[in-house]
Amino acid sequence: MSAEPVEEYLTPHQENLERWDEVLTQLEDNLEAFLDGTTVLDQARTVASAWHPPHALGPLPAEYATRARLLSMAQQRAYAQLRSESRMIRQQAELIRSVPTASSGGAVYLDVAG
């Protein structure tokens, strides 16, 4: 007599819990990867291009409300960091463009101390 594998049937609520756990874990992993880069901008591009929203995801289970809220707050902080870094890069680019090009072959000095 051979033992047949017993299939585990999940209730719709259990299936929804598993799907939400997968989605939240993926978003948390993406946020961690985003924050673990050499530059935030490079990491943002990588993470954003790799993530795809899930299809037919049920409502957020109450069990995951706190986790989702904490993730949302962490994403907002990361977004603020990205905007700040982007603003700083634009300012640095403007400063570089404001330096006159040397028409002579002589040395050019930039007073960064003010």
PyMOL commands that set and color helices and strands:
alter all, ss='L'
color gray80, all
select helices_A, chain A and resi 12-35+40-50+62-98
alter helices_A, ss='H'
color red, helices_A
deselect
rebuild
show_as cartoon
